[in-house]
Amino acid sequence: MREDLFLRSQPARANRRSASKPNTPIEERLADEARFFISWLDNPGVAGAVSPSGRFLARMMARYVDPHKAGPIVELGPGTGAITEALLERGIAPGRLFLVEFDPGFCKLLQRRFPGVHVIKGDAYQLWRTLRGRLRRPAAAIVSSLPLLLKPEGQRLALLAGAFDCMNPDGCFVQFTYGRVSPVPRDKASALDFHAEASPLVWLNLPPARVWIYRRQVQAENSVVQRRPNPAQEFFDKLKLGTEKIHLDLKKEIAAAKARLRIETRPGQPSRRGRWADSAFTPSGKPSGIDRSHHLR
C-alpha cells in the first residue's frame, strides 16, 4: 500500500534547476547522443549502448525509488545523466545522489551538469571497494544502467549480491534491460534469496525496454502492497483452465471408446476364420475333402 502511494505521488522537485528546466534542451540531447556514440566506439563493452536512456525509461526507473526512504541513492553507470535528472525530478535531493561512473569524460560532464551531486570515478563491479569511505550510512536504493547482458552470469550475480551488501535490508536494486527476460536469472537470484519483479514494457523508449526491481526475499514476502487484479489476465487464466479441462475430458472419452472396442472384439472367442480352419466342413456344410489327419501326428 505504501509503495503504491509513493509510486503515484509526485513530490516537489528537489532543486530550482530541475523545476525550471524539466527537459534537456535539444542541443544538449544531440550532444549527449554524440558523446554516447563516441564512448561506445571507444569501448562498447563498457558503454553497452549507442545512445542515452530516453526520458520515459528514466522516469520508469525513478518511480521505483522512494524519495521518502532515508539513506543515499547510488546510481551505477549514469552516462550523461538522463536517469540522474529523473531522480532529481522525483524529489531526491542532490546531496543524496552518488553517481559511480567509469568514463572520465562523463564524470566531468556530470559534475558540471548536476552541482551538489557526488560523482565517483570507479568500477561499479567492485562496488564495495568503490564506495568504501564514501557513504555514511547504507544506501536506500541502487539504480543501475550497466549493460549486464554483456557480462558473464557469475559477474552479474556478484554485482547483485555486492549491491545488497551496501544497502538497507529493505533496499531495492533497479536495473533496466533491452532483453526479454531478467538480466539476472530469476532462478539464480531466488537461490540467493532475492525476489525479482518486472515493470510494464516502456514502448516509448528506443528500443523498447523493461525495468527489473530486485529485493530481498524476506522483504518481498512481508510486503503489504495490494495489487489490483488484471481483468484480462484473469480472463486468459480462466480460458486456459477451461481448455485444459476440455482436453482432459476428451482424453477420457477416447480412452473409454478404446475400452469399448476391446470388449466388443472379445479376444477370448475364436474368429470365424479360425472355426472353419479347425473344421472338416466348408461354410456351406459340405465335407471339404481335405485330409487333416496328418495334423494329429
N, C-alpha and C positions, 0 to 999 in steps of 0.2 A: 504494500500500500504506500509505504513511504517512497519507494523507488518510483512508483507511478506518479507520485506528487512531484518529485523533483525532475522527472523526465518531462512533465508537462509544464513545469513552471518556467518563467522567463525572468530571471533576476536582472537587476540593474547591471549595466556594463561595468567592467572593472575599472576602466580609466577613461579620461576625457578623450584620449586619442582614439580609442575604439568606438566611442559614441559618435564622434564627429566624422569618423572615416570607417564606416562599417564594411565597405567593399574596397578591395585593392584596385587602384586605377588601372586602366587598360595598358598604359605604358609599362607599369611595374609588372603586370601579369606576363606581358610579352617578354620582358627582360628575364623574368623568372623561368619562363619556358626555355629560353636560350641557355641560361645557366645550368638548368637541369639537364638539357640535352648534351651540353659540353661535358658535364660531370659524368654522365652515362658513357660517353665516348671514352673518357679517360679511364674509368673503372666501372664497367657495367655490373660487376658482382657486388659492388658496394652501393651504387646508386639504385639499382634494381628497377628503375622506371625512367622513361624518357621525358616525363612531364610531372609537375607537382599534382597533388591531390586536388580535385575540384572542391568547390565550396560546399556542395551538397553532401559529399562524402565527409568533409571535415566537420560539418555540423552533426552528422550522424555519429561520428566518433565522440564529439564533445558532449552529446546528450547523455552518454552513459557515465559521465564523470559528475559526481555530486559536488557542487560548489560549496555546500554547507558542511561537508565532512572535513574534519580537521586534518591537517597534515599537508606536506608538499605534494605537488603533482609533477611527475617525471615524464618527459616526452623523449622517445628514442627515435633518432633519425628525422628531425624536424625539417631538414632541407631548407626551403626558402620561407617556411613559417606559415603555410596555409592552415594547418591544424592548430598551430600556436594562436593564430588570430581567432579561430573559432573558440578555443578555450578561454581566451580573454573576453570574448563576447558572451560566453556562457556565465561569466561572473567570477572567474578565477583571478585573484589579484596577481599582478606581475611578479611580486616578490615570492610567490608560492611556486612559480614555474621554474623547473630545472631542465634545460634542454641539453641532451647528450648528442653531439654531432661529431662525426669523424672528419668531414671535409673542412679544412681550414678556411676556404673561401666562404662557405655557407656560415661558418661561425662568425666571421666578420660581418656578414650581411645581417644575421640575426641580432647581433649586438647593436647594430645601427638602427635596425627596424623596430626593435622591441626594447626600449630602455627600461631598466628595472628588472628584466628577466635574467636569470642565471644561465649563462651559456658555458657548457663544459665541453672542451675538445677531448674526446676519448672514445674508447671502444665499448659499444653497448653490449657486446657479447662477453665482456669482462665487467659486468655491471657493478658487482660488489667492490672491485678494485677501483673502478672509475668514480664511484660515488663516495668512497671512503673519505671521511672528514668533511664532506660537503653538506650532508643532511643532518640536521639536529634532532630529527625525530623520524620514525618510519613514514614512508610515503602513503598517501591515501589512495592513489591510483597511478598506474603506469600506462601511458598511451604510446603505442608503437606503430611506426610506418616502415619498419625494417622489411626487406624482401626475404621473408623467412623461407619461401618455397625454393630459393636458390641455395639454401643451406642444408647440410645433412640432417636427418631426423634427430640424431643424438644431440646436435648443437641446438636445435630448436627446443627440445625438451629441457636442456640445461639452461637455456635462456629463461624459459618459463619458471623453472624452479628457483633460479637466481633472482628473478624479479620478485617473487613472493617472499624471498628472504629479506628483501628491502622494504616490504610493505606491512601495514597493519593486518591483523588477521582477517578483517572484513574488507580488505582492499580488493581491487579488480585490475586485471590486465586486459587492455583493449587493443585489438590488432585488426587491421583491415587486410583483405586479400582480394586479388582478382580471380582466384581459383574458385572451384565449385564446392570444395569441402574445407573443413577446418585446416588451417596451416599447421597446427599442432594436432596430430592424430588423436581423435577423441578417445579411443580405447586406451592409448598410452597415457593421455592426460588423466583419464579416470583412474588408471592404475597408480598414478602419483597423487590421488585424492584431489584432483582438480575437476571442476564442472565447467562445461563449455556450452554456450548458447549463441545463437546467431541472430543478427538484426535482419530486418527486411532488406531485400536487394536494392541497392542505390542505382536505379536505372539512369538517372541524370548525370552520373559520372561517366567519363570516357577513359577506358572501357568501364562498363558496369562493375561494381564492387560490392562486397559484403563485409560487415564488421562482426568480429567474433569477440565475445566477452568471456573471460575465464575467471572463475572464483574458486576459493577453497570449497571442497565438497561439503564440509560441515556447515559452512555459511550458506551454501545454496540450499541444503536440506532444511535449514532453520528459517529460510526466508519466508516472510508472510505476504509477499507480493501476490495480489489477486489478479489473475489474468481473465479477461473476458473471453468466453468461448467463441471460436470461429465458426459461424454457421456453415460456411462452405466446407470446412474440414469435417464438421460433424456429418454433413450430408454424404461426403465421399466415404467416411468411415462406415456409415450405415449401409451404403451401397456395396462396399467391399464385403461386409458381413453377410448381406443378402446373397451376393454372388457366390460366396463360399458355401452357404447353406444349400443353394440350388445345386452346386457342383457335387456336394456330399449326397444329397437326395438322389441325384442322377446316378451316381456310382452305386448306391444301394439298389436302385431299380434294375440296373444292368446285372448286378450280382444275383438278384432274385430271379431274373429271366434265365440266366445261365443255369441256376439250380433247377428250375422247372424243366428245362430242356434235358438235363441229365436224368431226371426222374422219368420223363416220358419215353426215353430211349431204352430204359430197363436193361442195363448192361448184363444182368444175370440170365436173361432169356435169349436162347439162340436165335439167330436171324433166319429168315425164310430160306436163304441160300444154304445155310448150314443144315437145316432139316432135310431138304431134298438131297443133299450130298450124302447124308447118312442113310438114306432110304434106297431100296432096290426098285422103287417105283418112280415114275416120272410125275410131274404135276398133274397129268391127266388121269392118273390111277393105273396106267398100264405098266407091265414089267419093263424095266429098262433094258434087259438083255445083257447087262454088264456083270460079269463075274467079279464079285468083290471079296471072294473067299480068301484071296491072297493077302488081303489086308489083315486077316486074323492070324497069320502065321508069325 
